[in-house]
């Protein structure tokens, strides 16, 4: 990444410092060129940093995504019977950075932070009843692909480096340790026949069990960071 930055800049190191100063604001895009199957380009988060001194900064990150697909099991005989799977996520992170070393284009920092991520999974279903009536229902916290909803809380300690390609424009990477708590809310189905034999889309079925787990691990952000300080 640093070699590529040097090629883009096309200049030698200058004597002036490129490090941010008090009251500077940084906006950056954190993006992952590859998903788990190495085929998808996706943006993970947009982050902002505010330097309240020459060496201290507060940061916030926001991310979200939505995806859906429709599955028709038998399009020839039962085209009206389908399942629409839905997934989505929302994430927010807060943190503090201490920038302890700056030399020309290189800026090193360390810090700590908190993060929360909500992953949503659900589905809408439609089946054909015995009287050719269309019966709609839904799955909550679970979809037809087996994906489930979850809440993820993390406490992080990290260190990172920013390399300034040009005054204000930088590339970065980060490494750290995080302690996480992950919980899975109960899943259940909505839709069924009431006591009078009438279909009710809001009727809730039995709820499954909810679970949670803890983990402590080192991490390397699976992302590139491109930002601008102004």
SVG drawing of the C-alpha trace seen along z (x, -y; Angstrom):
<svg xmlns="http://www.w3.org/2000/svg" viewBox="-64 -24 77 51">
<polyline fill="none" stroke="black" stroke-width="0.4" points="0.0,0.0 2.8,-2.4 4.6,-1.6 1.5,-2.4 1.0,-5.7 4.5,-6.7 3.9,-5.9 0.7,-8.0 2.4,-11.0 5.3,-11.0 7.3,-13.2 10.1,-12.6 9.6,-13.2 9.4,-16.8 10.7,-18.5 7.4,-19.8 5.1,-17.7 1.9,-16.3 0.5,-15.5 -2.9,-16.8 -3.2,-19.7 -5.7,-20.9 -9.2,-21.6 -8.6,-19.5 -11.4,-17.2 -10.8,-14.0 -13.4,-12.1 -12.6,-8.7 -14.1,-5.7 -13.3,-2.3 -13.9,0.2 -13.3,4.0 -12.5,4.9 -13.3,8.5 -16.1,10.4 -15.7,13.9 -15.9,15.3 -13.6,12.6 -16.1,11.4 -17.8,8.4 -16.7,4.8 -18.3,3.3 -18.0,0.2 -17.9,1.1 -18.0,-2.3 -17.7,-6.0 -15.6,-7.5 -14.9,-11.0 -12.1,-12.2 -11.9,-15.5 -8.5,-16.6 -9.1,-18.7 -5.3,-19.0 -2.3,-18.4 -2.0,-14.8 -5.5,-13.9 -8.6,-13.0 -12.1,-11.7 -13.6,-9.5 -17.0,-8.1 -17.9,-5.6 -21.2,-4.7 -22.1,-1.9 -25.2,-0.2 -26.3,2.1 -29.4,3.8 -29.9,6.8 -32.9,8.9 -33.7,11.8 -36.8,13.6 -37.0,17.4 -39.8,19.1 -39.6,22.8 -41.9,23.9 -42.3,21.0 -44.2,23.2 -46.9,24.8 -47.0,22.4 -45.6,19.0 -47.5,17.3 -45.7,19.3 -42.4,17.5 -40.1,16.4 -38.4,13.0 -35.2,13.1 -34.0,9.9 -30.7,9.0 -29.3,5.8 -26.9,4.3 -26.2,1.1 -23.0,0.3 -21.6,-2.6 -18.2,-3.0 -16.8,-5.6 -13.2,-6.0 -10.2,-8.1 -6.8,-8.3 -3.5,-9.5 -1.1,-10.4 2.3,-9.8 4.7,-9.9 4.7,-11.9 7.5,-12.2 7.0,-13.8 4.3,-11.7 3.9,-9.0 1.6,-9.4 1.3,-6.7 -1.4,-6.5 -2.9,-4.3 -6.3,-4.4 -9.4,-2.6 -13.0,-2.5 -16.4,-0.9 -18.5,0.4 -22.0,1.8 -23.3,3.7 -26.8,5.0 -27.3,7.7 -30.8,8.2 -32.2,11.3 -35.9,12.0 -38.2,13.1 -41.7,12.6 -43.5,15.7 -46.5,16.4 -48.2,19.7 -51.3,20.9 -54.1,22.1 -56.5,25.0 -59.0,22.6 -56.4,21.0 -56.2,18.0 -52.8,16.4 -51.6,16.6 -48.8,14.3 -46.6,14.7 -43.1,13.8 -40.0,15.1 -38.5,12.8 -34.8,12.9 -34.3,15.8 -34.6,16.1 -34.8,18.9 -31.0,18.9 -30.4,19.8 -29.1,16.4 -30.0,15.0 -30.2,11.6 -27.5,10.7 -26.3,7.9 -22.5,7.4 -20.8,5.2 -17.0,4.7 -14.4,3.0 -11.2,2.3 -7.6,1.2 -5.8,0.5 -2.8,-1.0 -2.6,-2.3 -0.7,-4.2 -1.7,-6.9 0.5,-7.6 -0.1,-10.9 0.0,-10.7 -0.6,-14.5 -1.3,-17.2 -4.5,-16.0 -5.0,-12.9 -4.0,-9.7 -4.1,-5.9 -4.3,-3.9 -4.4,-0.5 -5.1,0.6 -4.3,3.5 -5.7,4.2 -7.3,6.3 -11.0,6.5 -13.3,8.1 -16.7,8.9 -20.2,9.9 -22.5,11.3 -26.2,12.2 -28.8,13.8 -32.4,12.8 -35.1,15.5 -36.5,16.3 -40.1,17.1 -42.7,17.2 -45.7,14.9 -48.8,16.0 -51.2,18.8 -54.8,19.9 -56.7,18.5 -59.3,20.3 -61.9,19.5 -59.9,21.0 -59.1,17.6 -55.6,16.8 -54.0,14.1 -50.6,12.6 -49.9,11.1 -50.3,14.4 -47.0,15.2 -45.7,18.8 -43.5,20.3 -40.2,18.4 -36.9,20.2 -34.2,19.8 -31.9,16.8 -28.2,17.2 -25.1,15.1 -21.3,15.6 -18.1,13.8 -14.8,13.6 -11.3,12.1 -9.2,11.9 -6.5,9.9 -7.8,8.4 -6.5,6.8 -9.1,4.6 -10.0,6.4 -10.3,3.1 -8.4,0.2 -8.9,-3.3 -8.9,-6.4 -9.3,-9.8 -9.0,-13.5 -8.1,-15.9 -9.1,-19.5"/>
</svg>
